[in-house]
Amino acid sequence: MAGMNMAVKLNNGKEMPFIGLGTWQSPKDEVKAAVRAALDAGYRHIDTAYNYMNEDAIGEVLQEYIKSGKVKREELFIVTKLPMIHMDPKLVKRSIEISLKKLQLSYLDLYLIHLPIPLVYDGNDNNVFPLNEAGGWKAADKWDLLGTWKAMEELVDLGLTKSIGVSNFSISQVERICKVAKHKPVTNQVECHIYWPQKELFEACKKLGVTLTAYAPIGSPGRPERFKKADEPVALEDPIIKKIAKKYGKTPAQVLLRNLIQRGIIVIPKSVTPERIRSNIQVFDFSLSKDEMEDIDKIKTKRRYFDVAAMFKDHPERPW
Ligand SMILES: NC(=O)c1ccc[n+]([C@@H]2O[C@H](COP(=O)([O-])OP(=O)(O)OC[C@H]3O[C@@H](n4cnc5c(N)ncnc54)[C@H](OP(=O)(O)O)[C@@H]3O)[C@@H](O)[C@H]2O)c1
């Protein structure tokens, strides 16, 4: 593999760079410097979401780079996500238009359904995680995943996004969509790292022509405390990863990312630290041997860091 923008061919013929900059929990003031550092380092793929509340700051930097001629719009691969409060098919077009306006773009490269469960929309576009009395997320009474997908497909026909996809979807949910889709999902963005390798989901998606995008690819060490449990394994400190990193003179983060890319999985490491942003894309100048890939594959520890589905115990669209 060579070249920073090694790309995966999607089922609609478009190409998606293997590495993108993640931006969850990147506050507006910091995300600007992060996106500048990423574009300067050669990243062309940026992952954000309506829910991250930083699309406008990212948009400012994209505009700055496009206007100055440092990058062309066509070279960029910009991904954002439909919030759960806007999953009613009637709200989908308006939602992408809000995101596009903030991002200062006329089209997206990829638009994802953030999660398969709609939340109650109370008319407040900023109340993205409405809560119920028990303190959990307030799921909407009606849901119609295929209806939401149809509304997503219309966005492609309208030229508002080049590709559409899903996030946090189960095998059966991806299958249900693929069965009826006019425009198939190009990717399913899910938690994926050495302790949650998603083998079954990856294989099932592959059969359907759907790629996998790994969130938390280096183990999301900065996730909020509410997602942490005592004695959790830390991917960056895994002895096997550290040993391999030492051998190649690479960082543990680079080995974790290389492992996923070598499996054929797209990665979106998040950082607001310019030095880390630069180093996280330096993963195309070495490769892991078959034995090293197998050693990682054999790691017994299993841990899902983000059990978002637990918030929706009895919901029929609960993905896991
Ligand atoms: N679809 C979804 O539901 C969903 C859910 C979660 C995440 N995502 C997406 O996936 C992206 C990545 O996931 P994530 O942010 O949870 O986790 P991650 O990318 O695995 O980890 C990010 C954390 O690692 C640190 N870090 C980055 N590079 C490092 C390096 N080279 N060495 C040591 N530490 C390093 C970052 O710190 P600094 O920033 O301080 O450098 C940050 O705290 C998100 O940003 C978001 O775009 C999507």
The ligand as a MOL file (V3000), in Angstrom:
LIG
                    3D

  0  0  0     0  0            999 V3000
M  V30 BEGIN CTAB
M  V30 COUNTS 48 52 0 0 0
M  V30 BEGIN ATOM
M  V30 1 N -21.0480 6.9450 14.4940 0
M  V30 2 C -20.9100 6.9820 15.8010 0
M  V30 3 O -21.8460 6.6990 16.5640 0
M  V30 4 C -19.5780 7.3730 16.3710 0
M  V30 5 C -19.2970 7.1240 17.7230 0
M  V30 6 C -18.0290 7.4680 18.2040 0
M  V30 7 C -17.1100 8.0570 17.3480 0
M  V30 8 N -17.4130 8.2960 16.0150 0 CHG=1
M  V30 9 C -16.4530 8.9190 15.0770 0
M  V30 10 O -15.2320 8.2050 15.1290 0
M  V30 11 C -14.1740 9.0770 15.5000 0
M  V30 12 C -13.1110 8.3330 16.2710 0
M  V30 13 O -13.6170 7.7570 17.4590 0
M  V30 14 P -13.2300 8.3090 18.9070 0
M  V30 15 O -12.9800 9.7570 18.8120 0
M  V30 16 O -14.2360 7.8360 19.8660 0 CHG=-1
M  V30 17 O -11.9070 7.4970 19.2880 0
M  V30 18 P -10.4130 7.3180 18.7300 0
M  V30 19 O -10.2280 8.0050 17.4440 0
M  V30 20 O -10.1130 5.8860 18.8410 0
M  V30 21 O -9.5910 8.0480 19.8790 0
M  V30 22 C -9.5210 9.4450 20.0050 0
M  V30 23 C -8.7140 9.7790 21.2550 0
M  V30 24 O -7.3760 9.3080 21.1150 0
M  V30 25 C -6.4460 10.3580 21.3080 0
M  V30 26 N -5.3890 10.1510 20.3000 0
M  V30 27 C -5.4740 10.3930 18.9580 0
M  V30 28 N -4.3310 10.0450 18.3310 0
M  V30 29 C -3.5050 9.5690 19.2900 0
M  V30 30 C -2.1900 9.0690 19.2580 0
M  V30 31 N -1.5150 9.0100 18.1270 0
M  V30 32 N -1.6300 8.6520 20.4270 0
M  V30 33 C -2.3350 8.7230 21.6040 0
M  V30 34 N -3.5940 9.2000 21.6900 0
M  V30 35 C -4.1650 9.6210 20.5440 0
M  V30 36 C -7.2220 11.6330 21.1170 0
M  V30 37 O -6.7080 12.6790 21.9290 0
M  V30 38 P -6.4710 14.1990 21.4300 0
M  V30 39 O -7.6350 14.6170 20.5760 0
M  V30 40 O -6.3960 14.9190 22.7180 0
M  V30 41 O -5.1870 14.2020 20.6620 0
M  V30 42 C -8.6190 11.2430 21.5760 0
M  V30 43 O -8.7370 11.3680 22.9860 0
M  V30 44 C -14.9140 10.1770 16.2850 0
M  V30 45 O -14.1500 11.3260 16.4850 0
M  V30 46 C -16.1170 10.3740 15.4220 0
M  V30 47 O -15.7950 11.1400 14.2750 0
M  V30 48 C -18.6400 7.9370 15.5370 0
M  V30 END ATOM
M  V30 BEGIN BOND
M  V30 1 1 1 2
M  V30 2 2 2 3
M  V30 3 1 2 4
M  V30 4 1 4 5
M  V30 5 2 4 48
M  V30 6 2 5 6
M  V30 7 1 6 7
M  V30 8 2 7 8
M  V30 9 1 8 9
M  V30 10 1 8 48
M  V30 11 1 9 10
M  V30 12 1 9 46
M  V30 13 1 10 11
M  V30 14 1 11 12
M  V30 15 1 11 44
M  V30 16 1 12 13
M  V30 17 1 13 14
M  V30 18 2 14 15
M  V30 19 1 14 16
M  V30 20 1 14 17
M  V30 21 1 17 18
M  V30 22 2 18 19
M  V30 23 1 18 20
M  V30 24 1 18 21
M  V30 25 1 21 22
M  V30 26 1 22 23
M  V30 27 1 23 24
M  V30 28 1 23 42
M  V30 29 1 24 25
M  V30 30 1 25 26
M  V30 31 1 25 36
M  V30 32 1 26 27
M  V30 33 1 26 35
M  V30 34 2 27 28
M  V30 35 1 28 29
M  V30 36 1 29 30
M  V30 37 2 29 35
M  V30 38 1 30 31
M  V30 39 2 30 32
M  V30 40 1 32 33
M  V30 41 2 33 34
M  V30 42 1 34 35
M  V30 43 1 36 37
M  V30 44 1 36 42
M  V30 45 1 37 38
M  V30 46 2 38 39
M  V30 47 1 38 40
M  V30 48 1 38 41
M  V30 49 1 42 43
M  V30 50 1 44 45
M  V30 51 1 44 46
M  V30 52 1 46 47
M  V30 END BOND
M  V30 END CTAB
M  END
